[in-house]
């Protein structure tokens, strides 16, 4: 296999097992982008309803003078406002449920770029056959969502976790970044499984390094010292350092979505004990 060709083993190092994320491990991300595709189709139907009931929008007729500057109809303006509202709500829900702030940035970029594109085409009076100007944002939303689902699957297939008798090697990312940790550097091992993961027996094994553990201990030692100082004496630098130490996940290594994570934890734990016994 290709990963074996560029893998350099240490002296007397043997591979215990090679793991890849479970095919269903990124389902929640696929579900988020699938919902965005569904939203695009629902918005298309919503726009049709607005056009059919254009008489009910007479209250907004005063906007025509302003919208005429960018060659935009009142229906298009109302549709654009609803589009932004739904996108912001979708990004907020995705961020809360998936704990990925990048999702909010994603929806904002899609909404902003599609809005600018639509306004540009309105000013230049550019037209595309069989595509309404207001539907450009829906095509962009659906197209980027499909592309994101494809990139997620490529990312999953490129993830590789190599467990040897001396260390754990983690390869992941579209550019294929590589990290490793030896067993003597591991302080704690945790397993995180959701309901979906328990049903299909996959989850994330979290390896907490000694550096994380030491940072947490030093944090507890420094908090009383900082509290003794007056509010004027606590500088922004101290607060920034305190915040950075709270980010314990910075040096955590994740074996994301591995099958049978509890068995993986036992194997890594046994290797960790053997390493400690050999160093004792």
Order of alpha helices (4+ residues) and beta strands (2+ residues): alpha-beta-alpha-alpha-alpha-alpha-alpha-beta-beta-beta-beta-alpha-beta-alpha-alpha-beta-alpha
